[in-house]
Amino acid sequence: MNGTCFAHRMLVAFSLMLLTLLLGCSSPATSSEAGQSSTAAEAEQAEQAGQETPAAPAGEATEVDRQSEQGSAGVSASLPAGRSGRSPVPPSPPPPPPLREVTLPDGTEIVIRTSSRISTKTNQPGQSFVATLEQPLVEDDWVIARKGAEIEGIVTECDPGGRVQGVARLAVQLRKLSLADGRTLDIQTSVIRKQARTTKKKDAQKIGIGAGIGAAVGAIAGGGKGAAIGAAVGGGAGSGVVLASHGEPATIASETKLTFKLTDPVRIVEQR
């Protein structure tokens, strides 16, 4: 009986020891599993926190965006022109050259050729006429007025004259010049005068013819005395004809070459 009780106690004690050993071995594993579970939970929480992180406000770039833009700018700067994705800016055009300017001094010659006949018989004072420029006006390499450019002139004097001792007189000058750029320039020039030839010889012939006719008529009418009276009357009639008539007109023929000179300086500025 006693032996049976002892054996039972030993079995219980052995069972307790075995249970203790089993519990001791299983505790570290449980702790490791608990640590792994905690780590997984923390990772899940971190992931959720990352998903719930609010986006940066509009207009504010994050640090990652700034680094990305800086990197892109560096790449664009390192690329050759034409490969950066942007069109190259064309260079600015050079400024235009300054406008040329010249002053034609007084005394500058202007050579023209008349286009039509000018005469005291057909023209009047103040009447205009047209001519062409015979020689171009050039300053360095700038052609101010081309050969053949239109010139406008004016008749300043037109006196038929021709009464006994008087002769016809004609005077002209220039007032407008057509420039190579199409503008018309007002100018003041010297005056060119023309005078008709004297007619004294023709006048004497007219008087002599009148006297001869009068003498012949007088001789027929009353002999020698009548011839003398007729000559005087005929001479007087001839003189009257001369006094009543004009002499030859003063004339500038068409295609006449004339040289005028500026009397006032002229300033000319180039026009674009």
Steps between C-alpha positions, in 0.01 A plus 500: 500500500774737594699403196208571275453849643864581458500396140189712437668806653811453294288478184320821588827675579650384170193616312527845657864525413430396140218753475729770636763418245244510218368837613854640525584394141180637349528853658788632277320390185189677611704815570659481152162461335369791700797715384440404140133585534593838649745571218240412235245722670745792510579453132132497414444816705793670328359408159160634593660819630684541168179456304318751718775766474332814358616628156699824480288809433469621143795721403731344764752253371620224731867436558486209259344723233768768552776247461331367187472852348862579583606181337296575188644854480850361521429253222345772281798729556741223406317421174611681181281771345199357324479185716373648824138484385474881460542702182816715498444876530601674172761776535382861488542669160774764479384863525447678166777732381453870578325718243736681266489877484657752263488874447547629146678836542416812306688503173424133429447464126180351363523421129169459316364454148181679399207288385320766293556841340478806725440834330391856570253447220315209660578513873405735781674605825427253782428215259667168585694272268636144521855377446708190584814457705796460266753392765412296813552639850719253693652523850755219562300189399162663564311597183289796607344572158537286189578616150171566320320604822227757444580864572245778529597855413328837477515794258603798712519756216335506159527839324418504126686837464604577143389866477778682308789461745342239734541121454307208642624356829430165667609369843445160665602318818435163672277440800429123540715187468380136503717280725586134444272389787195666341490816708491850352753749634450878494812681379616855428739552209668768300315666209594443137416783259464500123479808277378517145731618222485866412301595188659839410602382154152369424344817643722716275405290201131546583548882527700512176243299312229735623700807393566357153137424441403851615757665271378308199145597570600867549702514178208369303272753661713816486849460365815555705333696775232236524764229522659668802165539669409143416827369641442680830145373522604149404784500753264613772258226413782245518605624843141471614494138395819429700367678806175307483663158471695284746845358434600136500389300806746381760496121488641193679466212259389149596783264601716794608759414766507754787707513819348655813656546844335469840467836674390345832640181661268199504493239780394148398437211744472145370153346520435127550 
